[in-house]
Amino acid sequence: MSPRRVTLADVAKAAGVSRPTASLVLSGRGRELRISQDVEQRVLRTAEELQYRPNIVSRGLRTGTTRTIGFVSDTVATSRLAGDMIKGALEAARERGFMLFIGETEGDAELERLLLQAMHDRQVDGLVLASMFTRTIEVPPSITASPAVLLNALPAQPTRLPSVLPDEVEAGRRAARVLLDAGHRDDIYLIGAGPALRDVPPESVAAVERLIGIREAFAEAGVEAAGARPCPDWQQDLGLAATRDLLDSARPRALICFNDRIAMGAYQALGDAGLDVPGDVSVVSFDDHPIASWIRPKLTTVALPHYELGRKAVDVLFTELGRDHATADRRGEVHRVPMPVRDRESIAPPSA
């Protein structure tokens, strides 16, 4: 038989005080209501000795809060790449004494509906609806039943929900500046997207925003990309094919690859052509996938800040919890999280 749960009445009896007195002490209101320090210490010591834990459900009914947050995503929880997003959210919630309930939809709209309903049934205080990759989504109507935040997602229609996103435009500027600061001005090619904003993989928010940032940084420096090879998907084999196609007609001095898998394919194509990185061709990329530090030379890349995104989503959610949603009339704010450059070994000044 399981041991019986220690109750507030048990603590009060063992400490020799009334139940209301024990309740006031354990809720932190003892000094406020002039309960003596001796009584307060006796109750706290007794609670610790008996390993008393408050009844969260009962407290939730009294206070109107369950101190829980729902985190519903497509594939964030099961992805090895974005696990730090969960870690950041967990730690930010735990620091406030909240628990995170995690649900995974695998992109199934019906499962998403059921998970959101389950979260509401459990009376979570707020929700984070997260995506593995930055994308535009149809916001489920049911999510607005409690304060909520979109993480790595933008709403397809106007909504009051705030969004937390990586700052992809500034990331594009930073990638371009890495090359510009190294002295590159000519024969810089893009692999994965471009040169026009329409030349991107379908529904890729990151591609458009990274390209905008690259073009802005180049325009400020009076530089133009020499050309581009877009890819329908950002995988290693397509990066390999695109770079081989480029090398058939051009001799690049630098490449901006739109993610690290593409860069890995580009490395292979450059090596097959007898070109050295970074001696002959400098390469910069995005995401900071583990392969960026595995390949040789190690790849300079602009990192996706998964941990910081998770923390920021919970921080923004707590701001939402403090708002008066009954009278709020505004469009959701977009919060951008900086993407830092990971300087490694793939950039060098242009060869003579």
Order of alpha helices (4+ residues) and beta strands (2+ residues): alpha-alpha-alpha-alpha-beta-alpha-beta-alpha-beta-beta-beta-alpha-beta-alpha-beta-alpha-beta-alpha-beta-alpha-beta-alpha-beta-beta
